[in-house]
């Protein structure tokens, strides 16, 4: 089968290579890479519609988040590479993210990819309102104070992002800090109810959409 550009780069990263240069000659794409570490322990790779991703949870524990696939295979190994190449776009998503498929963008826009996360809610890994469950790389971009506050609470299906609609990473961190501080001072239940109403209002009246 034909491999997507994302899968080629992702496989190289998975096997311990660092991509140093890319070049296109006529219709052929060339990738130059060098080995920088040993390959990761071999695990079975899945190409199906349902995927599970490691995320940071309460008390710093890692857990599997379930989603419908919106990216090419091996895309999860390219997060740091995409960030280094393109940084972040408005809303905190990765700019020019080649990992996302065309149909995947449609699913993300209407949160269809997040439906399997209801299983995480039933398992008790997550709650209805709360900060996003982040990958280790994205979590490392946050300041230390916010990291410490984040791990005190379970992540949620509906993040405070949709209440404040921040645009930059700094604004996203400020939004989450405000929410978590209110949880500490006024109680989780009362804060979550207030944010739930704000989020629903923004989604149905403000027509907020996922990036």
C-alpha positions, 0 to 999 in steps of 0.5 A, a space after each residue: 500500500 502507499 504510505 502517507 507522508 505522516 506515516 513515513 515520518 512517524 515510522 522513522 521517529 518510532 524507530 529512533 531516527 531524527 528527520 534532518 531534511 526533506 526534499 521533493 524532486 519531480 513527483 518523488 519525496 525524499 527524507 534525510 534522517 539520522 539515528 539518534 536513539 534506539 528504537 522503542 520497544 516493539 508494540 502492536 500497531 493498530 490501523 482501525 477506526 478506534 484508537 487509544 492515546 496516553 494522556 496525563 490524568 489526576 495525580 500525574 497518572 497516565 491513562 488511555 483516552 479513547 477516540 475515533 481516528 482522525 490522523 494518519 497511522 503513526 501520527 502520535 510519534 510526530 507531535 514534537 516534530 510538528 511543534 518544532 516545525 510549525 509551532 501553534 496556531 490560534 486556539 492552541 492547536 498545531 499549525 499546518 498539522 499534516 497528521 490530520 486527514 480530511 475526514 478527520 478535520 470534519 470529525 474534529 470540527 463537530 467533536 465526533 472523534 471524542 464520542 468514545 471518551 464517554 467510556 473514559 467518563 464511565 470508567 471514572 478517568 474523566 469528569 464532564 467539565 474539566 481541563 483537557 487530558 493532555 499528551 506528555 509533550 503538550 503538558 510539558 509546554 505548560 508552566 510549572 504552577 499550572 502543571 501542579 494545579 492540573 494534576 489535582 483534578 480529573 480532566 474533563 470532556 468539556 474544557 474551560 476553553 469553550 467558556 473563555 475561547 482563548 486564542 494563544 497558549 498563554 491565554 489557554 493557560 490563563 483560562 485553565 488557571 482561572 477555572 482550577 483556582 475557582 475549583 479550589 476556592 469555591 468547590 468543584 461541583 459549583 464551579 463545574 455547573 457554572 462552567 457547564 452552562 457557559 460552555 453550552 451557551 457558547 456551543 449552541 448560541 455562540 456556535 463554538 467549534 473544535 479546531 
